[in-house]
């Protein structure tokens, strides 16, 4: 099991010795990949080769930050083909299908129970990994680039109403006027 995070973002309950002890009791090793160097020269965030399950947690408490934080750890876990166990954050809830392509838990205290379930239910693991492969494909650079390209093309080809054309010309005219006013003595 792995957690990849900046040191200041790791929740205290995951850093607590009791958490690692409990995981060891059920035969699970925890690898916390947190860079010691500020420049990140010792990061291994791209390497999930020793990871079957990825913890997607961070220190919380600032609600505004929780609302604007993207689900990067979740997408990275899917991209690496690992099973994500996430904290209960809006960004994760908006993407994950609990029990189908990962798990959302209320706190790190719930993680060992999920791990035990994965250990004892091989069909669940198999289903999760198949769904994770689909999510990896769905969120691949190629698929996302194609989707954006299609959206841009459709927008460029969309018919424009006379009012839209008039408003766009008005905006351009205002921008030119502002520029001239700034340049005038």
C-alpha positions in Angstrom: 0.0 0.0 0.0 1.3 3.4 -0.9 0.7 7.1 -0.1 2.4 9.7 -2.2 2.1 13.2 -0.7 4.0 16.2 0.5 5.0 15.7 4.1 2.8 18.5 5.4 -0.3 17.1 3.7 -0.2 13.6 5.3 -2.9 13.2 7.9 -1.7 12.6 11.5 -3.8 9.4 11.8 -1.8 7.9 8.9 1.5 9.0 10.5 0.5 7.5 13.8 2.5 4.3 14.6 -0.8 2.5 15.4 -1.9 2.8 11.8 1.2 1.1 10.4 1.0 -1.5 13.2 -2.6 -2.3 12.4 -1.7 -2.7 8.7 1.2 -5.0 9.6 -1.1 -7.1 11.7 -3.2 -7.9 8.6 -0.1 -8.5 6.4 0.0 -5.1 4.6 3.1 -2.9 4.4 2.7 0.9 4.1 5.1 2.9 1.9 4.8 6.6 2.4 6.5 8.4 -0.5 7.0 11.9 0.8 9.9 14.0 -0.6 12.4 15.2 2.0 13.9 17.8 -0.4 11.8 20.9 -1.2 12.8 20.7 -4.9 11.4 17.2 -5.1 14.6 15.7 -6.4 13.9 12.6 -4.3 10.3 12.1 -5.4 9.2 8.7 -6.7 5.6 9.8 -7.3 5.6 8.4 -10.8 6.6 4.9 -9.6 3.7 2.7 -8.5 5.6 -0.6 -9.3 5.5 -1.8 -5.6 1.9 -0.5 -5.0 -1.3 -2.5 -5.2 -3.4 -0.1 -3.2 -3.0 3.7 -3.2 -4.2 5.9 -0.3 -5.6 9.2 -1.5 -5.7 11.2 1.6 -4.4 14.6 2.7 -4.6 16.7 5.8 -7.9 18.6 5.8 -9.5 21.3 7.8 -9.6 24.0 5.3 -13.0 23.5 3.6 -12.3 26.1 0.8 -9.2 24.2 -0.2 -11.1 20.9 -0.2 -13.6 22.3 -2.7 -11.0 23.4 -5.2 -8.5 20.6 -4.8 -8.5 18.3 -8.0 -8.6 14.5 -7.7 -5.0 14.1 -8.9 -4.1 11.3 -6.5 -7.2 9.3 -7.6 -6.5 9.8 -11.3 -2.8 8.8 -10.7 -3.9 5.7 -8.9 -6.2 4.7 -11.7 -3.5 5.5 -14.3 -1.1 3.2 -12.4 -3.7 0.4 -12.2 -3.8 0.4 -8.4 -6.9 0.3 -6.2 -7.5 3.7 -4.6 -8.8 4.2 -1.0 -9.7 7.8 -0.7 -10.7 10.2 2.0 -14.2 11.6 1.8 -13.6 14.7 -0.3 -15.8 16.3 -2.9 -13.3 15.8 -5.8 -13.1 12.1 -5.1 -16.9 11.7 -4.5 -17.5 13.3 -7.9 -15.6 10.6 -9.8 -15.3 7.4 -7.8 -17.9 4.7 -7.9 -17.5 3.4 -4.3 -16.8 -0.3 -4.3 -16.6 -0.4 -8.1 -13.4 1.5 -9.0 -12.1 2.3 -5.5 -13.3 3.1 -2.0 -14.2 6.2 -0.1 -13.8 6.0 3.7 -14.6 8.5 6.4 -11.2 8.3 8.0 -7.9 6.4 7.8 -9.2 4.2 10.7 -11.5 2.6 8.1 -8.6 1.6 5.8 -7.7 -1.7 7.4 -11.2 -3.1 7.1 -11.2 -2.3 3.3 -7.8 -4.0 3.0 -9.1 -7.1 4.8 -12.0 -7.2 2.5 -9.7 -7.0 -0.6 -7.6 -9.8 0.9 -10.6 -12.1 1.4 -12.6 -11.3 -1.7 -10.6 -12.1 -4.9 -13.6 -11.5 -7.1 -14.0 -8.0 -5.7 -10.3 -7.3 -6.5 -10.8 -8.7 -10.0 -13.8 -6.5 -10.7 -12.2 -3.4 -9.2 -9.1 -3.9 -11.4 -11.2 -4.3 -14.5 -13.2 -1.2 -13.7 -10.0 0.7 -12.9 -8.6 -0.3 -16.3 -11.7 1.3 -17.9 -11.3 4.5 -15.9 -7.6 4.6 -16.9 -8.6 4.4 -20.6 -11.5 6.9 -20.1 -9.1 9.4 -18.5 -6.1 8.8 -20.8 -4.3 11.8 -22.4 -5.4 10.6 -25.8 -9.1 10.4 -24.9 -9.1 13.7 -23.0 -7.3 15.5 -25.9 -9.7 14.1 -28.4 -12.7 15.2 -26.3 -11.3 18.8 -26.0 -10.5 18.8 -29.7 -14.1 17.8 -30.5 -15.5 20.4 -28.2 -13.3 23.2 -29.7 -14.3 22.1 -33.3 -18.0 22.0 -32.4 -17.8 25.4 -30.8 -16.0 26.9 -33.9 -18.6 25.4 -36.2 -21.6 26.4 -34.2 -23.9 28.9 -35.8 -23.8 32.3 -34.3 -26.8 34.5 -33.9 -26.7 38.1 -35.0 -26.8 39.2 -31.4 -23.7 37.1 -30.5 -21.9 38.5 -33.5 -22.8 42.0 -32.5 -21.7 41.4 -28.9 -18.3 40.0 -30.0 -17.7 43.0 -32.3 -18.6 45.3 -29.4 -16.1 43.5 -27.1 -13.4 43.8 -29.7 -14.2 47.5 -30.2 -14.0 48.1 -26.4 -10.7 46.3 -26.2 -9.3 48.4 -29.0 -10.6 51.6 -27.4 -9.1 50.7 -24.0 -5.7 50.0 -25.6 -5.8 53.4 -27.4 -6.8 55.2 -24.3 -3.8 53.6 -22.4 -1.4 54.5 -25.2 -2.6 58.1 -25.5 -0.7 60.8 -23.6 
